[in-house]
Amino acid sequence: MKSLLSLEKLPAADIEKILRDAVVFKRERMRVDRKPLAGQSWALIFSKSSTRTRVSFEVGIRELGGDAFFLNANDIQLGRGEPIKDTARVLGRMVHGAVIRTYAQSDVEEFADYSKIPTINALTDDEHPCQILADIMTFRELRGPISGKVMVFVGDGACNVPRSWIFAAAKLNFELRIAAPKKFQPPAQIVKKAGGKIVCTDDLEKAASGADLLYTDVWVSMGKESEAAERIKALGKYQINQKLVKLAKSNALVMHCLPAYRGKEIDDETFEANAETIFTQAENRLHAQKSVLNWAVQA
């Protein structure tokens, strides 16, 4: 049994295997003889709303031969205060795996410990590993190896997406620049723990100079709605737009993990100019997550 709880804890060799297999799953999507989840039932336990994550996992589980069913945390006993470890011990006796999208990283880890079944982190406040695996798959598909390249994250550098990028950069040997106001930069201890070539700066133009990839996410993550006004004011200039794109390499990719709020973290012109890349990135969630599911059930 294997679980994907974070990129921090996922060995580089496993990351590479998942990325290699994701390419095969995309190329051979219609093969009907590849059913590693045949006869299995997987629970999707979501405390946070979702479009891409939910659809890609439900479709992916079914395409791999399994059955997926959705559990809103507010509709089960978790929403009434049942400890996560008790829910885990019940589901561990009934289902074959779980995909969890929630707030606390500790909840996903505790569920995996007590359920004894493969558990996949579909987003927590600390990490979003499946997103970054799909992102790297997309970069490699469109531009080749990411090792030695320069990736720039623009915006809230302390949220879950850049945190997962930090660990990916250290494991896969590319440079990560995080352009954010000092208040929205990742904790220094996380950067130090990850190792690798990670640069945090509030100088947006310097960060974007010569980049191979410009990447952004929403300024107001789920659970941070009460901070919306403060965040919009502080992050106002940290936008991917045509002026910023011109500072990157001429063939630089622009990515967004969606949903996008045009006029805030990215302007409409730049989004539409890079829509093909962004929606390929979204599609690749399906293929990367099928690869994760396959990896999780392999001996």
C-alpha positions in Angstrom: 0.0 0.0 0.0 1.3 3.5 -0.9 -0.2 6.9 -0.2 0.5 10.3 -1.8 0.3 12.7 1.1 2.8 15.3 0.0 5.6 16.0 -2.4 7.8 16.6 0.5 7.6 12.9 1.4 7.5 11.5 -2.1 10.8 10.2 -3.3 12.2 11.7 -6.5 12.2 8.2 -8.1 8.5 7.8 -7.5 7.8 11.3 -8.9 9.6 10.3 -12.1 7.7 7.0 -12.3 4.4 8.8 -11.9 5.3 11.3 -14.6 6.5 8.7 -17.0 3.4 6.6 -16.6 1.1 9.6 -16.9 2.4 10.1 -20.4 1.4 6.5 -21.2 -2.0 6.9 -19.6 -2.6 10.0 -21.8 -1.4 8.4 -25.0 -3.3 5.1 -24.4 -6.4 6.5 -22.7 -8.8 4.3 -24.6 -7.1 1.0 -23.8 -9.8 -1.2 -22.2 -7.4 -3.8 -20.8 -5.7 -1.6 -18.2 -7.9 -1.8 -15.2 -5.7 -1.8 -12.0 -8.6 -0.7 -9.9 -11.0 -3.5 -11.1 -13.3 -4.5 -8.4 -12.3 -1.7 -6.1 -14.4 1.1 -4.5 -12.8 4.4 -3.8 -14.2 7.2 -1.6 -13.7 10.9 -2.4 -14.0 12.8 0.8 -14.2 16.6 0.1 -14.4 19.4 2.7 -13.6 22.0 0.0 -15.4 22.7 -3.2 -13.8 21.4 -6.5 -14.3 21.2 -10.2 -11.1 19.8 -11.8 -10.0 17.6 -8.8 -13.3 16.0 -8.3 -14.1 15.3 -12.0 -10.6 14.1 -12.8 -10.5 11.7 -9.9 -14.0 10.3 -10.5 -13.4 9.8 -14.2 -9.9 8.5 -13.6 -11.0 5.9 -11.0 -13.7 4.7 -13.4 -11.4 4.5 -16.4 -9.1 2.3 -14.3 -11.9 -0.1 -13.6 -12.9 1.1 -10.1 -16.0 2.6 -8.6 -15.9 6.2 -7.2 -18.4 7.7 -4.8 -18.4 11.2 -3.4 -18.7 12.1 0.2 -19.1 15.7 1.2 -17.6 15.9 4.7 -20.6 17.9 5.9 -23.0 15.0 4.9 -21.2 12.3 6.9 -20.4 12.1 10.6 -17.1 14.1 10.1 -19.4 17.1 9.8 -20.9 16.4 13.2 -17.6 16.0 15.0 -16.6 12.4 14.5 -12.8 12.1 14.9 -11.0 11.6 11.6 -9.4 8.5 13.0 -12.7 6.9 13.6 -14.0 7.7 10.1 -10.7 6.3 8.8 -11.1 3.0 10.7 -14.6 2.5 9.4 -13.9 3.3 5.8 -10.7 1.3 5.9 -12.8 -1.8 6.4 -15.2 -1.0 3.5 -13.3 0.7 0.7 -10.1 0.2 -1.1 -8.7 3.7 -1.2 -9.6 7.3 -0.4 -9.0 10.7 -2.1 -9.2 13.6 0.4 -9.6 17.3 -0.2 -9.6 19.2 3.1 -8.1 21.9 5.2 -5.6 20.4 7.6 -2.6 18.3 6.3 -2.7 16.4 9.6 -6.2 15.1 8.7 -5.0 13.4 5.5 -2.0 12.0 7.4 -4.1 10.7 10.3 -6.6 9.2 7.9 -3.8 7.3 6.1 -2.4 6.1 9.4 -5.7 4.7 10.8 -7.4 3.5 7.6 -4.5 1.4 6.3 -5.6 2.0 2.8 -4.1 4.0 -0.1 -4.8 7.7 0.6 -4.3 10.6 -1.8 -4.0 14.2 -0.9 -6.3 16.1 -3.3 -5.4 19.4 -1.6 -4.8 20.6 1.9 -3.8 24.0 3.2 -0.2 22.8 3.2 0.2 21.1 -0.2 -1.4 20.3 -3.5 0.8 17.5 -4.8 -1.5 16.2 -7.6 -1.7 19.7 -9.2 2.1 20.1 -9.4 2.5 16.6 -10.8 0.1 17.5 -13.6 1.9 20.9 -14.1 5.3 19.3 -14.5 3.8 16.7 -16.8 2.5 19.6 -18.9 5.8 21.5 -19.0 7.7 18.3 -20.0 5.1 17.6 -22.7 5.4 21.1 -24.2 9.0 22.0 -23.5 10.9 18.9 -22.5 12.9 18.2 -19.3 12.3 20.7 -16.5 15.7 20.0 -14.9 17.8 23.2 -15.1 14.9 25.4 -16.1 13.6 28.5 -14.2 10.0 28.4 -12.9 8.5 31.6 -11.4 5.5 31.6 -9.1 3.7 35.0 -8.9 1.3 35.9 -6.1 0.6 34.3 -2.8 3.8 32.4 -2.3 2.8 31.0 1.1 -0.2 29.0 -0.1 -0.3 25.2 -0.8 0.6 25.3 -4.5 4.0 27.1 -4.2 4.8 25.0 -1.2 4.4 21.8 -3.3 6.5 23.5 -6.1 9.2 24.1 -3.5 9.6 20.4 -2.8 9.3 19.6 -6.5 12.1 22.0 -7.4 14.5 20.5 -4.9 13.7 16.9 -6.0 13.8 17.5 -9.8 16.6 20.0 -9.9 15.1 23.2 -11.4 15.2 26.8 -10.1 12.1 28.1 -8.4 11.6 31.9 -7.9 8.7 33.0 -5.8 7.7 36.6 -6.4 5.5 37.9 -3.6 5.3 40.6 -0.9 7.4 39.6 2.1 4.2 38.8 4.1 3.1 36.3 1.4 6.4 34.5 1.0 6.8 30.9 2.3 8.2 30.3 5.7 12.0 30.3 5.7 12.1 26.9 7.5 10.2 25.2 4.6 12.6 26.6 2.0 15.5 25.5 4.1 14.1 22.1 4.7 13.5 21.5 1.0 16.9 22.5 -0.1 17.5 23.1 -3.8 17.6 26.4 -5.6 14.7 28.4 -4.2 14.7 32.2 -4.4 12.0 34.3 -2.6 11.8 38.0 -3.6 9.4 40.9 -3.7 11.0 42.1 -7.0 8.6 40.8 -9.6 10.4 42.0 -12.7 13.7 40.6 -11.5 12.1 37.2 -10.8 10.4 37.0 -14.2 13.6 37.8 -16.1 14.7 34.9 -18.3 12.0 32.6 -16.9 11.0 29.4 -18.7 7.6 29.2 -16.9 5.4 31.9 -15.3 2.8 30.5 -13.0 0.1 32.0 -10.8 -2.8 31.0 -8.6 -5.7 32.9 -7.0 -4.9 35.6 -4.4 -7.7 34.5 -2.1 -7.5 30.8 -1.4 -10.4 28.8 0.0 -10.7 29.5 3.7 -9.1 33.0 3.3 -12.2 34.9 2.2 -12.2 37.1 5.3 -8.8 38.4 4.2 -9.9 39.2 0.6 -9.6 43.0 0.8 -6.2 42.9 2.5 -4.9 40.3 0.0 -6.1 42.1 -3.1 -4.5 45.3 -1.9 -1.2 43.7 -1.0 -0.9 41.5 -4.1 -2.3 44.1 -6.6 0.9 44.4 -8.6 1.8 40.7 -8.6 0.0 39.9 -11.8 1.0 38.0 -14.9 0.3 40.3 -17.8 1.9 41.1 -21.2 4.5 43.4 -19.7 5.7 40.6 -17.4 5.6 37.9 -20.1 8.0 40.0 -22.2 10.6 39.7 -19.5 10.6 35.9 -19.6 12.1 33.8 -22.4 10.5 34.2 -25.8 9.1 30.6 -25.6 8.1 30.8 -21.9 5.0 29.0 -20.8 2.2 30.7 -18.8 0.2 28.4 -16.5 -2.6 28.8 -14.0 -4.0 26.0 -11.9 -7.5 27.5 -12.1 -10.0 28.9 -11.4 -8.7 32.2 -12.7 -9.9 35.6 -11.7 -9.1 37.7 -14.7 -7.9 41.2 -13.9 -6.4 40.1 -10.6 -3.6 37.4 -10.7 -3.7 37.4 -14.5 -5.2 39.7 -17.0 -7.7 38.6 -19.6 -5.4 39.2 -22.6 -2.6 37.0 -21.2 -5.0 34.3 -20.1 -6.6 34.0 -23.5 -3.2 34.1 -25.2 -2.1 31.1 -23.2 -5.4 29.3 -22.9 -4.3 26.3 -24.8 -1.5 25.6 -22.4 -3.7 26.3 -19.3 -6.4 24.0 -20.4 -3.9 21.3 -21.4 -2.6 21.7 -17.9 -6.2 21.2 -16.6 -6.7 18.1 -18.8 -3.5 16.6 -17.5 -4.9 16.4 -14.0 -6.8 13.3 -15.3 -3.8 11.6 -16.7 -1.4 12.4 -13.9 -3.9 11.3 -11.3 -4.6 8.0 -13.1 -0.9 7.5 -12.8 -1.0 8.3 -9.1 -3.8 5.8 -8.6 -2.0 3.1 -10.5 1.2 3.8 -8.5 -0.7 3.6 -5.2 -2.1 0.1 -5.8 1.1 -1.4 -7.1 2.9 -3.7 -4.8 
